Amino acid sequence: TGRPCDVNGVFLPPGAPPPSPENLTTNDWTPFRNRTEFETAEFLYKHNQMPAGQIDRLLDLWASTLAKHNDNLPFADHRDLYHVIDSSPFGDVPWQRFTVAYDGERLADEHKPWMDGEYEVWFRDPREVARNMLANSTYANEMDYCPYREYSTEGDKRQWKDFMSGDWVWDQADEIAKDPSTLGSTFVPVILGSDKTTVSVGTGNNEYYPLYASIGNIHNNVRRAHRDGVAVIGFLAMPKTTQEHAEEPSFRRFRRQLFHSSLSKILDPLKPGMTTPEVTRFGDGHYRHVIYGLGPYIADYEEQVLLACIVRNWCPKCVANREDLDEDALPRSREYTEALVEEAPSGDLWEDFGIVAQLVPFTNDFPRADIHQMISPDILHQLIKGAFKDHLVTWVEKYLRQTHNKRKAQKIMDDIDRRIAAVASFSGLRRFPQGRGFKQWTGDDSKALMKVYLPAIEGHVPQDVVRTFRALLDFCYLVRRNIITEDSLLQIEDALSRFHRYREIFRTTGVVLHFSLPRQHSLMHYVRNIRLFAAPNGLCSSITENKHIKAVKEPWRRSSRFNALGQILLTNQRLDKLSALRVDFTRRGMLTGTYMHVPAPAAPPPPPLINIDVDLDIDDGPTVLQAFVTLAKTRQGKNRAQTIPELAEELDIPHLSDLLRRFLFQQMHPDDPRDPSNVPLSECPLYLSKIAVFNSASSRFYAPSDLSGIGGMRTEHIRSCPSWRGGHSRNDCVFVNTDSSLPGMQGLEVARVCAFFSFQYRGEVYPCVVVRWFDKIGDAADEDTGMWMVRPGEGANNTAGYAIIHIDAIYRAAHLIPVYGTEFLPPELKFYHSYDAFRAYYVNKYADHHAFEIA
């Protein structure tokens, strides 16, 4: 139940405050002398990652400016800087190593290189890493201390969000509670993840095998945002041998068992705390009893095969036969596997159950651990890279080549590429200027393609192919939700049913012979996994792949490349120390404001923004559920209109002044029941003074299912400018709130921004937007694509439908993709022509997860 206790483990009465922190002084910067030294070290080593030689050069230049003042540098040189960081006791979990060698049977004259080799494994104490995470005060309010079941306020239906709301944790707690000595403890599930990564495509051994750890108590948003909620705890060995021996079963078994034995050794410090509670300090200042346990394991399919000790092309979660994976089958379990190994010959286990009987999974060394249940869902590799990119996209190309002659098929694929390239710009959306014509596909590339691919193939493939893609996309976006409800599970099951029904088009046309594909089969386990582990977005391999950058790739790039692993380990240790120091200094209120200016408490700094691209920022400010739109800080000068007549000429909207008068009437008479267009102009105010024109606005809104800040906020920039980056004009589209009482698109309209401007009338400033409306086509979304369709709106006498609206009416940016039909695009059509060249558009609900919810 997570009851607080004192340092000796004696439980406190309810409501008792935590003990006073050990150090609350606000001028102790140990191991640094002052704030300047700390922030200089953090900037040079962590943020800028400046090489040693450049640090020395910078310090020399700095010294030349201080000499006349008889002042001293914060550091003498790079060695001094490194020494000060290394001397910090905060976050110090030192690296250790052990060596593994083959000790199995061998023939008298058998001397194979891999049998004689020794393999180094480097690791850090996972118990100490977990304790540091538990003690981190920066996410003390983003942590759960006991399992719980969450229900919606409307309808009292079960819902799943963060890891501790899942059934697996609840079941583990029930099992732990059978021991009376554990009552009142906090269960701490240790989440693991591993994946090989390549740091260079050059020659030499440039592969590393990091092992990561997190804890299930922290919320999913913390784990996704990292915030030191994911740590590298080991680098596993990767045995190599000669080509002569590489495919030998004995070598392959050794390599796989080495993996499991290494994990068992690394995780061994956790074992005593899995049955006997220990007292640990938490970020909220309280002490609690904790019981550790092995939690879900984040891995792609190849890693899952290794973890589950199964044969490739079998499922690690169930015993379905590899020839027909989608048949109904019992789940795998540790007990079931051990019973089979006990009774059946190893050959039968391999052929009939996909079990490698000679291997022993590392989980067998720990209590309450079943590797088959622990394997978590993996949205990135199973759905995005697997079912979408490697399966469906590949099958479409195969279908086209099979259905048409080579020249016609190539022509269609070229047109699909042109359609993808013709998609208009949008915040956070990667563009494909040459279509899909590149070799190195990353997970981000596949995610970007998912957002624009469906409209690009429509008209070139049968209806059932389009509906197959729609079903899979719906499935992907539903399981990626931050909160998944009972209703969501029904929608997920419906999407899966549609996917299975419509994908038959690929079998009936001969594109594929069967659908017995492990990654595609994994979709069948998502509903059960969600019930067990809550929302899958907190356990995706994209978390560990992103961690590769900070923990492996960047440290490798700043190394000398000689014996790089040792330098990578040291870099990670120093980064951890700097992060721990920042947590401690922040806790003591020592990092408020900037060094030169400490603001008063009444003037908090603006929320920090992490730039993702020119149109999108991760917003680490507080959670606000209502969207908030503001004009850019900088108004345009004399290169833009200064009055309404000038703006009317610039936009070629002769009646713009009339629109402004009706806008003012509506603002001053909000309760007037008449439509503004029916109000006589003589009753509308006249404005003739100056205006300020802006090239952009920003919308800040809550989008926890997307890439966002720790509070789920993100800020996107909406553009409306005559020249974007010195070239073409850019006028984005937006969602406009028209009736907040109606759900989704029923209460929204779509418009294109023609201009942002503001003016002052009778002492009040009005931030406004000139928009051109789009009209919805039909009363519901298109059945094939699942997206609403719109067309440019028309006013009286078939003229374009324009309006001036208050900026508060805008919700956020909208993304439209043309309805291409069966026509081929001309090669000269560019993406910046997209919103002017077509008669109808899809409202792209797949642009991001927030758009999926509202559109």
TAGI-V95456 format. One record per residue. N is the residue number from 1. RES is the residue in one letter. SS is DSSP state (a for helix, b for strand, c for the rest). PHI is phi in whole degrees, -180 to 180 (* if undefined). Layout:
# TAGI-V95456
N:RES:SS:PHI / N:RES:SS:PHI
This chain:
# TAGI-V95456
1:T:c:* / 2:G:c:72 / 3:R:c:-71 / 4:P:b:-65 / 5:C:b:-141 / 6:D:c:-90 / 7:V:c:-63 / 8:N:c:-94 / 9:G:c:92 / 10:V:c:-81 / 11:F:b:-64 / 12:L:c:-92 / 13:P:c:-67 / 14:P:c:-56 / 15:G:c:84 / 16:A:c:-67 / 17:P:c:-74 / 18:P:c:-71 / 19:P:c:-65 / 20:S:c:-64 / 21:P:c:-58 / 22:E:c:-67 / 23:N:c:-135 / 24:L:c:-116 / 25:T:c:-64 / 26:T:c:-105 / 27:N:c:-129 / 28:D:c:-99 / 29:W:c:-101 / 30:T:c:-50 / 31:P:c:-88 / 32:F:c:-90 / 33:R:c:-89 / 34:N:c:-161 / 35:R:a:-66 / 36:T:a:-59 / 37:E:a:-62 / 38:F:a:-62 / 39:E:a:-70 / 40:T:a:-66 / 41:A:a:-61 / 42:E:a:-64 / 43:F:a:-66 / 44:L:a:-69 / 45:Y:a:-88 / 46:K:a:-96 / 47:H:a:-83 / 48:N:c:-85 / 49:Q:c:53 / 50:M:c:-72 / 51:P:c:-62 / 52:A:a:-57 / 53:G:a:-62 / 54:Q:a:-73 / 55:I:a:-61 / 56:D:a:-62 / 57:R:a:-63 / 58:L:a:-63 / 59:L:a:-65 / 60:D:a:-63 / 61:L:a:-64 / 62:W:a:-62 / 63:A:a:-60 / 64:S:a:-65 / 65:T:a:-84 / 66:L:a:-95 / 67:A:a:-58 / 68:K:a:-70 / 69:H:a:-101 / 70:N:c:54 / 71:D:c:-103 / 72:N:c:-110 / 73:L:c:-72 / 74:P:c:-66 / 75:F:c:-141 / 76:A:c:-71 / 77:D:c:-163 / 78:H:a:-64 / 79:R:a:-64 / 80:D:a:-63 / 81:L:a:-60 / 82:Y:a:-62 / 83:H:a:-64 / 84:V:a:-66 / 85:I:a:-61 / 86:D:a:-62 / 87:S:c:-80 / 88:S:c:-74 / 89:P:c:-83 / 90:F:c:-73 / 91:G:c:64 / 92:D:c:-88 / 93:V:c:-117 / 94:P:c:-66 / 95:W:b:-80 / 96:Q:b:-127 / 97:R:b:-146 / 98:F:b:-140 / 99:T:b:-115 / 100:V:b:-121 / 101:A:b:-140 / 102:Y:c:-70 / 103:D:c:-130 / 104:G:c:-86 / 105:E:c:-70 / 106:R:c:-152 / 107:L:c:-71 / 108:A:c:-58 / 109:D:c:-105 / 110:E:c:-90 / 111:H:c:-131 / 112:K:c:-93 / 113:P:a:-54 / 114:W:a:-71 / 115:M:a:-74 / 116:D:a:-94 / 117:G:c:-78 / 118:E:b:-119 / 119:Y:b:-124 / 120:E:b:-87 / 121:V:b:-124 / 122:W:b:-105 / 123:F:b:-156 / 124:R:b:-121 / 125:D:c:-61 / 126:P:a:-65 / 127:R:a:-65 / 128:E:a:-68 / 129:V:a:-63 / 130:A:a:-64 / 131:R:a:-63 / 132:N:a:-63 / 133:M:a:-65 / 134:L:a:-62 / 135:A:a:-87 / 136:N:c:-72 / 137:S:a:-75 / 138:T:a:-69 / 139:Y:a:-124 / 140:A:c:-62 / 141:N:c:-90 / 142:E:c:-117 / 143:M:b:-142 / 144:D:c:-109 / 145:Y:c:-101 / 146:C:c:-156 / 147:P:c:-64 / 148:Y:c:-153 / 149:R:c:-119 / 150:E:b:-110 / 151:Y:b:-130 / 152:S:c:-72 / 153:T:c:-72 / 154:E:c:-102 / 155:G:c:88 / 156:D:c:53 / 157:K:c:-102 / 158:R:b:-64 / 159:Q:b:-143 / 160:W:b:-126 / 161:K:c:-133 / 162:D:c:-84 / 163:F:a:-56 / 164:M:a:-72 / 165:S:a:-90 / 166:G:c:-85 / 167:D:a:-71 / 168:W:a:-61 / 169:V:a:-65 / 170:W:a:-60 / 171:D:a:-65 / 172:Q:a:-62 / 173:A:a:-63 / 174:D:a:-61 / 175:E:a:-68 / 176:I:a:-64 / 177:A:c:-68 / 178:K:c:-65 / 179:D:c:-93 / 180:P:a:-58 / 181:S:a:-70 / 182:T:a:-96 / 183:L:c:-62 / 184:G:c:88 / 185:S:c:-79 / 186:T:b:-102 / 187:F:b:-83 / 188:V:b:-116 / 189:P:b:-77 / 190:V:b:-93 / 191:I:b:-89 / 192:L:b:-117 / 193:G:b:-162 / 194:S:b:-147 / 195:D:b:-173 / 196:K:b:-65 / 197:T:b:-141 / 198:T:b:-104 / 199:V:c:-97 / 200:S:c:-156 / 201:V:c:-94 / 202:G:c:-77 / 203:T:c:-85 / 204:G:c:95 / 205:N:c:-84 / 206:N:c:-112 / 207:E:b:-104 / 208:Y:b:-132 / 209:Y:b:-130 / 210:P:b:-76 / 211:L:b:-117 / 212:Y:b:-114 / 213:A:b:-140 / 214:S:b:-141 / 215:I:b:-124 / 216:G:c:-73 / 217:N:c:-72 / 218:I:b:-74 / 219:H:c:-71 / 220:N:a:-58 / 221:N:a:-65 / 222:V:a:-68 / 223:R:a:-66 / 224:R:a:-70 / 225:A:a:-82 / 226:H:c:72 / 227:R:c:41 / 228:D:c:65 / 229:G:c:-87 / 230:V:c:-132 / 231:A:b:-130 / 232:V:b:-81 / 233:I:b:-117 / 234:G:b:-170 / 235:F:b:-127 / 236:L:c:-82 / 237:A:c:-79 / 238:M:c:-126 / 239:P:c:-60 / 240:K:c:-118 / 241:T:c:-153 / 242:T:c:-74 / 243:Q:a:-60 / 244:E:a:-61 / 245:H:a:-108 / 246:A:a:-62 / 247:E:c:-98 / 248:E:c:-69 / 249:P:a:-56 / 250:S:a:-66 / 251:F:a:-69 / 252:R:a:-66 / 253:R:a:-66 / 254:F:a:-62 / 255:R:a:-63 / 256:R:a:-73 / 257:Q:a:-70 / 258:L:a:-59 / 259:F:a:-58 / 260:H:a:-68 / 261:S:a:-64 / 262:S:a:-66 / 263:L:a:-61 / 264:S:a:-61 / 265:K:a:-66 / 266:I:a:-63 / 267:L:a:-86 / 268:D:a:-57 / 269:P:a:-59 / 270:L:a:-79 / 271:K:c:-60 / 272:P:a:-58 / 273:G:a:-77 / 274:M:a:-84 / 275:T:c:-126 / 276:T:c:-115 / 277:P:c:-63 / 278:E:b:-128 / 279:V:b:-91 / 280:T:b:-138 / 281:R:b:-86 / 282:F:c:-109 / 283:G:c:-65 / 284:D:c:-84 / 285:G:c:95 / 286:H:c:-81 / 287:Y:b:-96 / 288:R:b:-145 / 289:H:b:-73 / 290:V:b:-127 / 291:I:b:-124 / 292:Y:b:-87 / 293:G:b:-160 / 294:L:b:-80 / 295:G:b:-101 / 296:P:b:-61 / 297:Y:b:-116 / 298:I:b:-90 / 299:A:c:-162 / 300:D:c:-80 / 301:Y:a:-62 / 302:E:a:-60 / 303:E:a:-71 / 304:Q:a:-64 / 305:V:a:-60 / 306:L:a:-64 / 307:L:a:-66 / 308:A:a:-83 / 309:C:c:56 / 310:I:b:-121 / 311:V:c:-86 / 312:R:c:-56 / 313:N:c:78 / 314:W:c:-100 / 315:C:c:-91 / 316:P:c:-76 / 317:K:c:-102 / 318:C:b:-143 / 319:V:c:-97 / 320:A:c:-57 / 321:N:c:-67 / 322:R:c:-64 / 323:E:c:-77 / 324:D:c:-149 / 325:L:c:-65 / 326:D:c:-86 / 327:E:c:-71 / 328:D:c:-67 / 329:A:c:-151 / 330:L:c:-73 / 331:P:b:-71 / 332:R:c:-71 / 333:S:c:-154 / 334:R:a:-60 / 335:E:a:-64 / 336:Y:a:-65 / 337:T:a:-64 / 338:E:a:-63 / 339:A:a:-66 / 340:L:a:-66 / 341:V:a:-61 / 342:E:a:-68 / 343:E:a:-104 / 344:A:c:-102 / 345:P:c:-62 / 346:S:a:-61 / 347:G:a:-65 / 348:D:a:-67 / 349:L:a:-62 / 350:W:a:-64 / 351:E:a:-77 / 352:D:a:-96 / 353:F:a:-128 / 354:G:c:67 / 355:I:b:-105 / 356:V:c:-93 / 357:A:c:-67 / 358:Q:c:-76 / 359:L:c:-98 / 360:V:c:-120 / 361:P:c:-66 / 362:F:a:-60 / 363:T:a:-65 / 364:N:a:-65 / 365:D:a:-91 / 366:F:c:-132 / 367:P:c:-72 / 368:R:c:58 / 369:A:c:-117 / 370:D:c:-128 / 371:I:a:-61 / 372:H:a:-67 / 373:Q:a:-78 / 374:M:a:-74 / 375:I:b:-66 / 376:S:c:-92 / 377:P:c:-66 / 378:D:c:-134 / 379:I:a:-59 / 380:L:a:-63 / 381:H:a:-86 / 382:Q:a:-79 / 383:L:a:-98 / 384:I:a:-76 / 385:K:a:-75 / 386:G:a:-83 / 387:A:a:-60 / 388:F:a:-79 / 389:K:a:-73 / 390:D:a:-73 / 391:H:a:-99 / 392:L:a:-63 / 393:V:a:-63 / 394:T:a:-64 / 395:W:a:-66 / 396:V:a:-62 / 397:E:a:-62 / 398:K:a:-65 / 399:Y:a:-62 / 400:L:a:-64 / 401:R:a:-69 / 402:Q:a:-80 / 403:T:a:-87 / 404:H:c:-118 / 405:N:c:-69 / 406:K:a:-57 / 407:R:a:-68 / 408:K:a:-67 / 409:A:a:-61 / 410:Q:a:-66 / 411:K:a:-64 / 412:I:a:-66 / 413:M:a:-65 / 414:D:a:-63 / 415:D:a:-69 / 416:I:a:-60 / 417:D:a:-63 / 418:R:a:-65 / 419:R:a:-63 / 420:I:a:-64 / 421:A:a:-69 / 422:A:c:-85 / 423:V:c:-68 / 424:A:c:-67 / 425:S:c:-64 / 426:F:c:-160 / 427:S:c:-60 / 428:G:c:75 / 429:L:c:-102 / 430:R:c:-76 / 431:R:c:-93 / 432:F:c:-119 / 433:P:c:-59 / 434:Q:c:-111 / 435:G:c:73 / 436:R:c:-101 / 437:G:c:-82 / 438:F:c:-143 / 439:K:c:-88 / 440:Q:c:-85 / 441:W:c:-90 / 442:T:c:-105 / 443:G:a:-61 / 444:D:a:-65 / 445:D:a:-63 / 446:S:a:-66 / 447:K:a:-61 / 448:A:a:-66 / 449:L:a:-66 / 450:M:a:-56 / 451:K:a:-75 / 452:V:a:-129 / 453:Y:a:-75 / 454:L:a:-58 / 455:P:a:-65 / 456:A:a:-71 / 457:I:a:-94 / 458:E:b:-62 / 459:G:c:98 / 460:H:c:-109 / 461:V:b:-133 / 462:P:c:-62 / 463:Q:a:-57 / 464:D:a:-66 / 465:V:a:-67 / 466:V:a:-59 / 467:R:a:-70 / 468:T:a:-64 / 469:F:a:-63 / 470:R:a:-60 / 471:A:a:-63 / 472:L:a:-67 / 473:L:a:-62 / 474:D:a:-59 / 475:F:a:-59 / 476:C:a:-60 / 477:Y:a:-74 / 478:L:a:-69 / 479:V:a:-73 / 480:R:c:-86 / 481:R:c:-60 / 482:N:c:-70 / 483:I:c:-125 / 484:I:b:-116 / 485:T:b:-104 / 486:E:a:-59 / 487:D:a:-65 / 488:S:a:-62 / 489:L:a:-62 / 490:L:a:-65 / 491:Q:a:-66 / 492:I:a:-63 / 493:E:a:-65 / 494:D:a:-66 / 495:A:a:-63 / 496:L:a:-65 / 497:S:a:-62 / 498:R:a:-65 / 499:F:a:-61 / 500:H:a:-64 / 501:R:a:-72 / 502:Y:a:-80 / 503:R:c:-68 / 504:E:a:-59 / 505:I:a:-57 / 506:F:a:-75 / 507:R:a:-81 / 508:T:a:-68 / 509:T:c:-90 / 510:G:c:81 / 511:V:c:-67 / 512:V:c:-131 / 513:L:c:-93 / 514:H:c:-157 / 515:F:c:-116 / 516:S:c:-82 / 517:L:c:-121 / 518:P:a:-54 / 519:R:a:-70 / 520:Q:a:-73 / 521:H:a:-63 / 522:S:a:-60 / 523:L:a:-57 / 524:M:a:-69 / 525:H:a:-97 / 526:Y:a:-66 / 527:V:a:-61 / 528:R:a:-65 / 529:N:a:-64 / 530:I:a:-65 / 531:R:a:-62 / 532:L:a:-77 / 533:F:a:-114 / 534:A:c:70 / 535:A:c:-60 / 536:P:a:-67 / 537:N:a:-68 / 538:G:a:-93 / 539:L:c:-133 / 540:C:c:-86 / 541:S:a:-67 / 542:S:a:-63 / 543:I:a:-66 / 544:T:a:-73 / 545:E:a:-66 / 546:N:a:-67 / 547:K:a:-66 / 548:H:a:-51 / 549:I:a:-63 / 550:K:a:-78 / 551:A:a:-92 / 552:V:a:-127 / 553:K:a:-70 / 554:E:a:-66 / 555:P:a:-60 / 556:W:a:-67 / 557:R:a:-64 / 558:R:c:-89 / 559:S:c:-85 / 560:S:c:-84 / 561:R:c:77 / 562:F:c:-94 / 563:N:c:48 / 564:A:a:-65 / 565:L:a:-59 / 566:G:a:-59 / 567:Q:a:-71 / 568:I:a:-64 / 569:L:a:-61 / 570:L:a:-66 / 571:T:a:-61 / 572:N:a:-62 / 573:Q:a:-66 / 574:R:a:-67 / 575:L:a:-63 / 576:D:a:-64 / 577:K:a:-64 / 578:L:a:-64 / 579:S:a:-64 / 580:A:a:-65 / 581:L:a:-64 / 582:R:a:-62 / 583:V:a:-59 / 584:D:a:-67 / 585:F:a:-65 / 586:T:a:-66 / 587:R:a:-57 / 588:R:c:-91 / 589:G:c:70 / 590:M:c:-96 / 591:L:c:-118 / 592:T:c:-73 / 593:G:c:68 / 594:T:c:-103 / 595:Y:c:-63 / 596:M:c:-82 / 597:H:c:-145 / 598:V:c:-104 / 599:P:c:-72 / 600:A:c:-69 / 601:P:c:-57 / 602:A:c:-75 / 603:A:c:-122 / 604:P:c:-67 / 605:P:c:-69 / 606:P:c:-65 / 607:P:c:-62 / 608:P:c:-67 / 609:L:b:-117 / 610:I:b:-111 / 611:N:b:-73 / 612:I:b:-100 / 613:D:b:-150 / 614:V:c:-65 / 615:D:c:-112 / 616:L:b:-144 / 617:D:b:-127 / 618:I:b:-77 / 619:D:b:-111 / 620:D:c:-91 / 621:G:c:-77 / 622:P:c:-68 / 623:T:c:-71 / 624:V:c:-133 / 625:L:c:-75 / 626:Q:c:-88 / 627:A:c:-66 / 628:F:b:-138 / 629:V:b:-114 / 630:T:b:-134 / 631:L:b:-72 / 632:A:c:-59 / 633:K:c:-71 / 634:T:c:-107 / 635:R:c:-81 / 636:Q:c:-80 / 637:G:c:-88 / 638:K:c:-72 / 639:N:c:-76 / 640:R:c:-118 / 641:A:c:-60 / 642:Q:c:-112 / 643:T:c:-137 / 644:I:a:-65 / 645:P:a:-59 / 646:E:a:-66 / 647:L:a:-67 / 648:A:a:-61 / 649:E:a:-70 / 650:E:a:-63 / 651:L:a:-91 / 652:D:c:59 / 653:I:c:-124 / 654:P:c:-57 / 655:H:c:-93 / 656:L:a:-61 / 657:S:a:-63 / 658:D:a:-66 / 659:L:a:-62 / 660:L:a:-67 / 661:R:a:-63 / 662:R:a:-68 / 663:F:a:-61 / 664:L:a:-62 / 665:F:a:-60 / 666:Q:a:-65 / 667:Q:a:-68 / 668:M:a:-89 / 669:H:c:-132 / 670:P:c:-65 / 671:D:c:-95 / 672:D:c:-68 / 673:P:c:-73 / 674:R:c:-74 / 675:D:c:-66 / 676:P:a:-54 / 677:S:a:-69 / 678:N:a:-97 / 679:V:c:-81 / 680:P:c:-58 / 681:L:a:-60 / 682:S:a:-64 / 683:E:a:-90 / 684:C:c:-96 / 685:P:c:-63 / 686:L:c:-110 / 687:Y:c:-122 / 688:L:c:-127 / 689:S:c:-88 / 690:K:c:-75 / 691:I:c:-129 / 692:A:b:-116 / 693:V:b:-102 / 694:F:b:-127 / 695:N:c:-89 / 696:S:b:-161 / 697:A:b:-141 / 698:S:b:-124 / 699:S:b:-115 / 700:R:b:-109 / 701:F:b:-149 / 702:Y:b:-88 / 703:A:c:-143 / 704:P:c:-67 / 705:S:c:-80 / 706:D:c:-100 / 707:L:c:-62 / 708:S:c:-150 / 709:G:c:-74 / 710:I:c:-64 / 711:G:c:-94 / 712:G:c:84 / 713:M:b:-96 / 714:R:b:-144 / 715:T:b:-123 / 716:E:b:-117 / 717:H:b:-106 / 718:I:b:-105 / 719:R:b:-102 / 720:S:b:-152 / 721:C:b:-145 / 722:P:c:-71 / 723:S:c:-147 / 724:W:c:-95 / 725:R:c:56 / 726:G:c:77 / 727:G:c:-126 / 728:H:c:-68 / 729:S:c:-77 / 730:R:b:-142 / 731:N:b:-134 / 732:D:c:-74 / 733:C:b:-106 / 734:V:b:-139 / 735:F:b:-89 / 736:V:b:-117 / 737:N:b:-71 / 738:T:c:-119 / 739:D:c:-155 / 740:S:c:-69 / 741:S:c:-81 / 742:L:c:-101 / 743:P:c:-78 / 744:G:a:53 / 745:M:a:-68 / 746:Q:a:-68 / 747:G:a:-106 / 748:L:b:-125 / 749:E:b:-121 / 750:V:b:-112 / 751:A:b:-142 / 752:R:b:-105 / 753:V:b:-78 / 754:C:b:-96 / 755:A:b:-167 / 756:F:b:-104 / 757:F:b:-155 / 758:S:b:-141 / 759:F:b:-155 / 760:Q:b:-113 / 761:Y:b:-137 / 762:R:c:53 / 763:G:c:83 / 764:E:b:-116 / 765:V:b:-90 / 766:Y:b:-114 / 767:P:b:-82 / 768:C:b:-130 / 769:V:b:-139 / 770:V:b:-90 / 771:V:b:-126 / 772:R:b:-113 / 773:W:b:-76 / 774:F:b:-110 / 775:D:b:-100 / 776:K:b:-71 / 777:I:b:-102 / 778:G:c:87 / 779:D:c:-102 / 780:A:c:-154 / 781:A:c:-68 / 782:D:c:-62 / 783:E:c:-66 / 784:D:c:-77 / 785:T:c:-96 / 786:G:c:77 / 787:M:c:-111 / 788:W:c:-68 / 789:M:b:-114 / 790:V:b:-136 / 791:R:b:-138 / 792:P:b:-55 / 793:G:c:-74 / 794:E:b:-127 / 795:G:c:-95 / 796:A:a:-68 / 797:N:a:58 / 798:N:a:59 / 799:T:c:-89 / 800:A:b:-62 / 801:G:c:-88 / 802:Y:b:-107 / 803:A:b:-160 / 804:I:b:-112 / 805:I:b:-127 / 806:H:b:-72 / 807:I:a:-63 / 808:D:a:-66 / 809:A:a:-75 / 810:I:b:-78 / 811:Y:b:-90 / 812:R:b:-169 / 813:A:b:-70 / 814:A:b:-119 / 815:H:c:-120 / 816:L:b:-114 / 817:I:b:-123 / 818:P:b:-59 / 819:V:c:-84 / 820:Y:c:-77 / 821:G:c:69 / 822:T:c:-102 / 823:E:c:-76 / 824:F:c:-91 / 825:L:c:-77 / 826:P:c:-71 / 827:P:c:-60 / 828:E:c:-79 / 829:L:c:-74 / 830:K:c:-109 / 831:F:a:-63 / 832:Y:a:-79 / 833:H:a:-91 / 834:S:a:-55 / 835:Y:a:-78 / 836:D:a:-113 / 837:A:c:-106 / 838:F:c:-128 / 839:R:c:-91 / 840:A:c:-147 / 841:Y:b:-140 / 842:Y:b:-91 / 843:V:b:-81 / 844:N:c:-75 / 845:K:c:-76 / 846:Y:c:-94 / 847:A:c:-61 / 848:D:c:-163 / 849:H:a:-72 / 850:H:a:-67 / 851:A:a:-62 / 852:F:a:-60 / 853:E:a:-75 / 854:I:a:-97 / 855:A:c:-115
